[in-house]
């Protein structure tokens, strides 16, 4: 019974902890040295795929590797890999489906938590460059007034830097 609780806890902790990993990766990798791939996500998409999808391939490869190691008896990596996979599935459904309409998803949330996620992501995409965005997580979004204020403050700072040049 203890092992079931441990494994379920490890799966759930990984699933929840992936939001931090996603925020960190999005902020410092995708909007940092990985911008060459991620920039495609901030531009109009031509076709079904974008270069940014390579991040999903890397993440899937890592989770498959962890699942394989766990299957081969190398510790509890099975549950970590499945937690990562669960987060990837949620991300695919909500980010690619609900927010970006990359597959036929007709529903628009009229309020509540899901509408806040959609709006927070739209505020993120209001910035077009590598350094002019806010809201880097996906399953957690700050309240919209905070995000809007943060975005306006960023724009004012950038305007002030531009005028100093």
ZALOTOR-604350 format. One line per 4 residues: number of its first residue (from 1); their letters; for each residue x, z, y of N, C-alpha, C. Coordinates in Angstrom, 2 decimals, always signed. Example, Ala and Ser with C-alpha at 12.3 -4.5 7.8 and 13.67 -1.06 7.14 Angstrom:
2
1 = AS = +13.19/+7.80/-5.69/+12.30/+7.80/-4.50/+13.20/+7.80/-3.30  +12.85/+7.08/-2.25/+13.67/+7.14/-1.06/+12.90/+7.87/+0.03 .
//
This chain:
165
1 = XXXX = +0.82/+0.00/-1.19/+0.00/+0.00/+0.00/+0.87/+0.00/+1.26  +1.97/+0.76/+1.21/+2.86/+0.83/+2.37/+3.48/-0.53/+2.68  +3.84/-1.27/+1.63/+4.45/-2.59/+1.84/+3.45/-3.56/+2.46  +2.19/-3.47/+2.08/+1.15/-4.33/+2.68/+1.02/-4.02/+4.16 .
5 = XXXX = +0.99/-2.73/+4.50/+0.90/-2.34/+5.91/+2.13/-2.81/+6.68  +3.31/-2.65/+6.10/+4.55/-3.09/+6.74/+4.54/-4.59/+6.99  +4.19/-5.36/+5.96/+4.18/-6.82/+6.09/+3.13/-7.29/+7.10  +1.94/-6.72/+7.05/+0.89/-7.09/+8.00/+1.32/-6.73/+9.43 .
9 = XXXX = +1.96/-5.56/+9.56/+2.44/-5.14/+10.88/+3.52/-6.08/+11.39  +4.42/-6.48/+10.51/+5.49/-7.40/+10.90/+4.91/-8.75/+11.34  +3.94/-9.25/+10.59/+3.26/-10.50/+10.96/+2.62/-10.36/+12.34  +1.84/-9.30/+12.55/+1.12/-9.13/+13.82/+2.08/-8.88/+14.99 .
13 = XXXX = +3.12/-8.09/+14.76/+4.11/-7.85/+15.82/+4.81/-9.15/+16.21  +5.11/-9.98/+15.22/+5.74/-11.27/+15.52/+4.77/-12.15/+16.29  +3.52/-12.22/+15.84/+2.51/-13.02/+16.50/+2.38/-12.62/+17.98  +2.30/-11.33/+18.24/+2.17/-10.83/+19.62/+3.49/-10.99/+20.37 .
17 = XXXX = +4.60/-10.68/+19.72/+5.90/-10.78/+20.36/+6.29/-12.19/+20.74  +5.71/-13.17/+20.08/+6.01/-14.56/+20.40/+5.59/-14.91/+21.82  +4.65/-14.18/+22.38/+4.27/-14.46/+23.78/+5.46/-14.17/+24.70  +6.20/-13.11/+24.43/+7.39/-12.83/+25.22/+8.43/-13.91/+25.00 .
21 = XXXX = +8.63/-14.30/+23.74/+9.58/-15.37/+23.43/+9.17/-16.66/+24.15  +7.88/-16.97/+24.12/+7.38/-18.18/+24.79/+7.61/-18.09/+26.29  +7.32/-16.93/+26.90/+7.54/-16.77/+28.34/+9.02/-16.96/+28.67  +9.88/-16.27/+27.95/+11.32/-16.34/+28.20/+11.83/-17.77/+28.01 .
25 = XXXX = +11.44/-18.39/+26.91/+11.87/-19.77/+26.63/+11.38/-20.74/+27.69  +10.12/-20.56/+28.09/+9.54/-21.45/+29.08/+10.25/-21.28/+30.44  +10.49/-20.05/+30.80/+11.09/-19.78/+32.11/+12.57/-20.17/+32.17  +13.34/-19.77/+31.16/+14.79/-19.90/+31.26/+15.39/-21.06/+30.46 .
29 = XXXX = +14.67/-21.56/+29.47/+15.18/-22.71/+28.73/+14.49/-23.98/+29.22  +13.15/-24.00/+29.12/+12.43/-25.21/+29.50/+12.57/-25.53/+30.99  +12.54/-24.52/+31.82/+12.72/-24.72/+33.26/+14.16/-24.44/+33.66  +15.05/-24.47/+32.69/+16.48/-24.31/+32.91/+17.20/-25.47/+32.27 .
33 = XXXX = +18.11/-25.14/+31.35/+18.94/-26.19/+30.74/+18.16/-27.15/+29.85  +16.93/-26.80/+29.45/+16.11/-27.69/+28.62/+15.15/-28.56/+29.41  +15.33/-28.61/+30.73/+14.42/-29.37/+31.60/+14.36/-30.85/+31.21  +15.44/-31.40/+30.68/+15.45/-32.82/+30.30/+14.35/-33.13/+29.28 .
37 = XXXX = +14.02/-32.18/+28.41/+12.90/-32.36/+27.48/+11.58/-31.96/+28.14  +11.58/-30.83/+28.83/+10.33/-30.25/+29.34/+9.74/-31.03/+30.51  +10.58/-31.72/+31.25/+10.09/-32.45/+32.42/+8.95/-33.39/+32.05  +8.99/-33.95/+30.86/+7.94/-34.87/+30.43/+6.57/-34.20/+30.43 .
41 = XXXX = +6.55/-32.89/+30.25/+5.29/-32.15/+30.24/+4.72/-31.98/+31.65  +5.55/-32.13/+32.65/+5.10/-32.01/+34.04/+4.88/-33.37/+34.68  +4.90/-34.41/+33.90/+4.66/-35.77/+34.37/+3.48/-36.35/+33.60  +2.83/-37.37/+34.14/+1.74/-38.00/+33.37/+2.26/-38.51/+32.03 .
45 = XXXX = +1.52/-38.22/+30.98/+1.95/-38.61/+29.64/+1.60/-40.07/+29.38  +2.54/-40.75/+28.79/+2.31/-42.12/+28.34/+2.33/-42.10/+26.83  +1.21/-42.34/+26.22/+1.14/-42.31/+24.77/+0.73/-40.95/+24.25  +0.84/-40.82/+22.96/+0.36/-39.62/+22.27/+1.34/-38.46/+22.37 .
49 = XXXX = +2.64/-38.74/+22.39/+3.67/-37.69/+22.38/+4.44/-37.69/+23.69  +5.12/-36.57/+23.92/+6.02/-36.45/+25.07/+7.31/-35.80/+24.56  +8.37/-35.99/+25.28/+9.67/-35.45/+24.86/+9.60/-33.93/+24.69  +8.78/-33.27/+25.48/+8.60/-31.82/+25.40/+8.16/-31.37/+24.00 .
53 = XXXX = +7.52/-32.24/+23.24/+7.07/-31.89/+21.89/+8.25/-31.56/+20.97  +9.44/-31.94/+21.35/+10.62/-31.60/+20.55/+10.81/-30.08/+20.46  +10.36/-29.34/+21.49/+10.44/-27.87/+21.41/+9.59/-27.35/+20.26  +8.42/-27.95/+20.04/+7.56/-27.55/+18.92/+8.23/-27.86/+17.59 .
57 = XXXX = +8.93/-28.98/+17.52/+9.64/-29.34/+16.29/+10.73/-28.32/+15.99  +11.46/-27.91/+17.02/+12.51/-26.90/+16.84/+11.89/-25.57/+16.39  +10.81/-25.15/+17.06/+10.14/-23.90/+16.68/+9.59/-23.94/+15.27  +8.99/-25.07/+14.89/+8.47/-25.22/+13.53/+9.60/-25.17/+12.51 .
61 = XXXX = +10.72/-25.82/+12.84/+11.86/-25.79/+11.93/+12.38/-24.39/+11.72  +12.43/-23.61/+12.80/+12.89/-22.22/+12.70/+11.92/-21.39/+11.85  +10.62/-21.52/+12.09/+9.67/-20.73/+11.32/+9.65/-21.15/+9.85  +9.76/-22.44/+9.56/+9.83/-22.91/+8.17/+11.08/-22.34/+7.49 .
65 = XXXX = +12.19/-22.32/+8.20/+13.43/-21.76/+7.64/+13.25/-20.28/+7.32  +12.63/-19.53/+8.23/+12.40/-18.10/+7.98/+11.47/-17.90/+6.79  +10.43/-18.71/+6.68/+9.52/-18.61/+5.54/+10.28/-18.90/+4.25  +11.11/-19.92/+4.25/+11.88/-20.27/+3.06/+12.82/-19.13/+2.66 .
69 = XXXX = +13.55/-18.58/+3.64/+14.45/-17.46/+3.32/+13.66/-16.28/+2.75  +12.50/-16.00/+3.30/+11.67/-14.92/+2.78/+11.21/-15.20/+1.37  +10.85/-16.43/+1.10/+10.42/-16.83/-0.24/+11.56/-16.67/-1.26  +12.77/-16.90/-0.79/+13.94/-16.78/-1.66/+14.43/-15.33/-1.79 .
73 = XXXX = +13.72/-14.40/-1.16/+14.05/-12.99/-1.31/+15.01/-12.41/-0.28  +15.20/-13.10/+0.83/+16.12/-12.60/+1.87/+15.38/-11.77/+2.90  +14.80/-10.69/+2.49/+14.15/-9.77/+3.42/+12.77/-10.22/+3.84  +12.26/-9.60/+4.89/+10.87/-9.84/+5.30/+10.71/-11.05/+6.23 .
77 = XXXX = +11.63/-12.00/+6.15/+11.55/-13.14/+7.06/+10.32/-14.01/+6.80  +9.75/-13.92/+5.60/+8.50/-14.63/+5.28/+7.43/-14.30/+6.31  +7.26/-13.01/+6.59/+6.19/-12.57/+7.49/+6.50/-12.90/+8.94  +7.76/-12.88/+9.31/+8.16/-13.27/+10.67/+7.89/-14.76/+10.86 .
81 = XXXX = +8.27/-15.56/+9.88/+8.02/-17.00/+9.95/+6.55/-17.33/+10.05  +5.72/-16.61/+9.27/+4.27/-16.86/+9.35/+3.69/-16.36/+10.67  +4.24/-15.30/+11.25/+3.80/-14.85/+12.58/+4.11/-15.90/+13.64  +5.31/-16.49/+13.53/+5.66/-17.57/+14.46/+4.73/-18.77/+14.27 .
85 = XXXX = +4.43/-19.09/+13.03/+3.54/-20.21/+12.73/+2.14/-19.94/+13.29  +1.67/-18.71/+13.16/+0.36/-18.34/+13.71/+0.32/-18.52/+15.22  +1.38/-18.09/+15.90/+1.45/-18.27/+17.34/+1.47/-19.76/+17.68  +2.23/-20.54/+16.93/+2.28/-21.98/+17.16/+0.92/-22.64/+17.00 .
89 = XXXX = +0.16/-22.20/+16.02/-1.19/-22.74/+15.82/-2.11/-22.39/+17.00  -2.05/-21.14/+17.42/-2.86/-20.71/+18.58/-2.45/-21.51/+19.82  -1.16/-21.66/+20.02/-0.65/-22.43/+21.15/-1.15/-23.87/+21.09  -1.06/-24.48/+19.90/-1.52/-25.86/+19.73/-3.01/-25.99/+20.06 .
93 = XXXX = -3.82/-25.06/+19.55/-5.26/-25.14/+19.79/-5.61/-24.98/+21.26  -5.04/-23.96/+21.90/-5.43/-23.66/+23.27/-4.65/-24.45/+24.32  -3.34/-24.54/+24.18/-2.54/-25.25/+25.18/-2.76/-26.75/+25.09  -2.54/-27.30/+23.91/-2.66/-28.76/+23.78/-4.12/-29.20/+23.74 .
97 = XXXX = -4.99/-28.40/+23.13/-6.40/-28.77/+23.01/-7.22/-28.42/+24.23  -7.34/-27.15/+24.52/-8.21/-26.69/+25.60/-7.67/-27.04/+26.98  -6.41/-26.79/+27.22/-5.86/-26.98/+28.57/-5.52/-28.44/+28.85  -4.77/-29.08/+27.96/-4.27/-30.42/+28.24/-5.07/-31.55/+27.61 .
101 = XXXX = -6.08/-31.22/+26.82/-6.97/-32.23/+26.24/-6.22/-33.30/+25.44  -5.21/-32.88/+24.71/-4.44/-33.85/+23.93/-5.15/-34.27/+22.67  -6.24/-33.63/+22.37/-7.11/-34.08/+21.29/-8.53/-33.82/+21.75  -9.52/-34.47/+21.20/-10.90/-34.39/+21.74/-11.46/-32.97/+21.68 .
105 = XXXX = -11.33/-32.29/+22.77/-11.81/-30.92/+22.89/-12.71/-30.89/+24.12  -13.99/-30.86/+23.93/-14.94/-31.06/+25.03/-15.34/-29.78/+25.77  -15.03/-28.63/+25.23/-15.54/-27.39/+25.79/-14.70/-26.93/+26.99  -15.39/-26.53/+28.07/-14.75/-25.94/+29.25/-15.23/-24.50/+29.38 .
109 = XXXX = -14.33/-23.54/+29.32/-14.77/-22.14/+29.48/-15.32/-21.93/+30.89  -16.44/-21.28/+30.98/-17.10/-21.06/+32.27/-16.68/-19.75/+32.93  -16.01/-18.91/+32.21/-15.58/-17.65/+32.79/-14.75/-16.87/+31.79  -14.33/-15.70/+32.21/-13.63/-14.79/+31.33/-12.17/-15.16/+31.07 .
113 = XXXX = -11.68/-14.61/+30.00/-10.27/-14.70/+29.64/-9.78/-16.13/+29.47  -10.53/-16.96/+28.73/-10.07/-18.33/+28.47/-10.03/-19.16/+29.75  -11.00/-18.97/+30.63/-10.97/-19.70/+31.90/-9.74/-19.29/+32.72  -9.41/-18.01/+32.67/-8.22/-17.52/+33.38/-6.95/-18.16/+32.82 .
117 = XXXX = -6.87/-18.31/+31.49/-5.71/-18.97/+30.90/-5.59/-20.41/+31.37  -6.71/-21.12/+31.38/-6.70/-22.52/+31.81/-6.28/-22.62/+33.27  -6.86/-21.78/+34.12/-6.54/-21.83/+35.54/-5.09/-21.42/+35.81  -4.58/-20.44/+35.08/-3.19/-20.02/+35.26/-2.25/-21.17/+34.90 .
121 = XXXX = -2.59/-21.90/+33.86/-1.74/-23.02/+33.46/-1.82/-24.15/+34.49  -2.98/-24.33/+35.08/-3.11/-25.35/+36.13/-2.29/-24.96/+37.35  -2.24/-23.67/+37.66/-1.40/-23.22/+38.77/+0.07/-23.48/+38.42  +0.43/-23.26/+37.16/+1.81/-23.55/+36.74/+2.13/-25.03/+36.99 .
125 = XXXX = +1.21/-25.90/+36.66/+1.44/-27.34/+36.82/+1.27/-27.81/+38.26  +0.82/-26.95/+39.15/+0.76/-27.32/+40.57/+2.18/-27.50/+41.11  +3.12/-26.82/+40.50/+4.53/-27.06/+40.82/+5.00/-28.25/+40.01  +5.72/-29.15/+40.64/+6.09/-30.38/+39.95/+7.55/-30.40/+39.50 .
129 = XXXX = +8.32/-29.48/+40.00/+9.74/-29.49/+39.67/+10.12/-28.34/+38.78  +11.37/-28.30/+38.49/+11.94/-27.29/+37.61/+11.86/-25.89/+38.22  +11.96/-25.81/+39.55/+12.07/-24.50/+40.20/+10.87/-24.09/+41.05  +9.78/-24.83/+40.99/+8.65/-24.48/+41.88/+7.38/-24.14/+41.11 .
133 = XXXX = +7.53/-23.40/+40.02/+6.38/-23.04/+39.20/+6.28/-21.52/+39.06  +5.09/-21.07/+38.72/+4.83/-19.67/+38.38/+4.07/-19.67/+37.05  +3.87/-18.51/+36.48/+3.07/-18.34/+35.27/+3.68/-19.07/+34.07  +4.63/-18.44/+33.42/+5.35/-19.08/+32.34/+4.86/-18.70/+30.95 .
137 = XXXX = +4.05/-17.68/+30.83/+3.52/-17.31/+29.52/+2.34/-18.19/+29.17  +1.74/-17.91/+28.02/+0.55/-18.69/+27.73/-0.63/-17.84/+27.29  -0.46/-16.90/+26.44/-1.60/-16.11/+25.99/-1.87/-14.90/+26.88  -0.96/-14.66/+27.81/-1.23/-13.65/+28.84/-1.03/-14.34/+30.18 .
141 = XXXX = -1.99/-14.16/+31.04/-1.87/-14.68/+32.41/-2.24/-13.56/+33.37  -1.43/-13.43/+34.41/-1.75/-12.46/+35.46/-3.10/-12.83/+36.07  -3.75/-11.87/+36.73/-5.00/-12.21/+37.44/-4.74/-13.34/+38.44  -5.72/-14.21/+38.59/-5.54/-15.41/+39.43/-5.15/-15.11/+40.87 .
145 = XXXX = -5.72/-14.10/+41.52/-5.27/-13.83/+42.89/-3.77/-13.53/+42.97  -3.24/-12.82/+41.98/-1.80/-12.53/+41.94/-0.99/-13.82/+41.77  -1.44/-14.69/+40.87/-0.73/-15.95/+40.62/-0.75/-16.85/+41.85  -1.91/-16.92/+42.50/-2.02/-17.75/+43.69/-1.11/-17.23/+44.80 .
149 = XXXX = -1.07/-15.91/+44.97/-0.20/-15.32/+45.99/+1.27/-15.56/+45.64  +1.62/-15.42/+44.37/+2.99/-15.66/+43.93/+3.38/-17.13/+44.17  +2.46/-18.04/+43.89/+2.73/-19.47/+44.09/+2.90/-19.79/+45.57  +2.03/-19.21/+46.42/+2.15/-19.45/+47.86/+3.45/-18.88/+48.41 .
153 = XXXX = +3.83/-17.71/+47.94/+5.09/-17.10/+48.38/+6.27/-17.99/+47.98  +6.25/-18.52/+46.77/+7.30/-19.42/+46.31/+7.36/-20.67/+47.19  +6.21/-21.22/+47.51/+6.16/-22.41/+48.36/+6.71/-22.11/+49.76  +6.38/-20.94/+50.30/+6.89/-20.56/+51.62/+8.40/-20.40/+51.59 .
157 = XXXX = +8.93/-19.78/+50.54/+10.37/-19.63/+50.39/+11.05/-20.98/+50.31  +10.47/-21.90/+49.57/+11.06/-23.23/+49.44/+10.99/-23.97/+50.76  +9.89/-23.82/+51.50/+9.76/-24.44/+52.81/+10.80/-23.91/+53.77  +11.05/-22.61/+53.71/+12.04/-22.00/+54.59/+13.45/-22.47/+54.21 .
161 = XXXX = +13.72/-22.65/+52.93/+15.02/-23.19/+52.50/+15.18/-24.64/+52.95  +14.12/-25.41/+52.88/+14.16/-26.81/+53.29/+14.45/-26.92/+54.80  +13.82/-26.03/+55.57/+14.03/-26.11/+57.02/+15.43/-25.67/+57.43  +16.10/-24.88/+56.60/+17.46/-24.43/+56.89/+18.49/-25.53/+56.62 .
165 = X = +18.10/-26.53/+55.86/+19.04/-27.61/+55.52/+19.22/-28.58/+56.62 .
//
